Amino acid sequence: MIEVCTGDITELDVDAIVNAANPSLLGGGGVDGAIHRAAGPELRAFNKGLGGCPTGEARLSPGFHLPARYVISTVGPVWQDGHHREPELLENAYRNSLELAQQHDIRSIAFPAISAGVYGYPLISAADIAVSVMRCYESQFDLILACCFSQSVADVYEDALERIVSCAG
């Protein structure tokens, strides 16, 4: 099942939350900074040992002080013009996060709007990619949650859920 909510991803009681991280995995602004603050300094210390994360890939960390057991950090692409593999890299960020979750028996997972904030990815396109990938995995999870920071972003994700009804594969 795929659902959309608004709120603070750091407060969700799910198996894993996804962090829209930068390649260092050591914290930053936006959702990345919020997750690091809520998880505590242990997340940064743990992530130092991971050696970073290339765009489109994902890494697993314990949730430390979060309600979620795990943090899956992924690096989305910075929007340039749509001709620098941005759609492929964003799809990979979602797909690799879900694949990593499956490898660790994670049954519920929450995503922020990866790359749609300071990385500048156009929101409608980002939501379409997110929902398309989520549809391919929805039968393998109890819950896939798109956690949006505002109602206007949630509305875009709800529209994508209505339009994209099956895995495009």
Secondary structure, 3 states (H helix, E strand, C coil): CEEEEECCHHHCCCCEEEEECCCCCCCCCHHHHHHHHHHCHHHHHHHHCCCCCCCCCEEEEECCCCCCCEEEEECCCCCCCCCCCHHHHHHHHHHHHHHHHHHCCCCEEEECCCCCCCCCCCHHHHHHHHHHHHHHHHHHCCEEEEEECCHHHHHHHHHHHHHCCCCCC
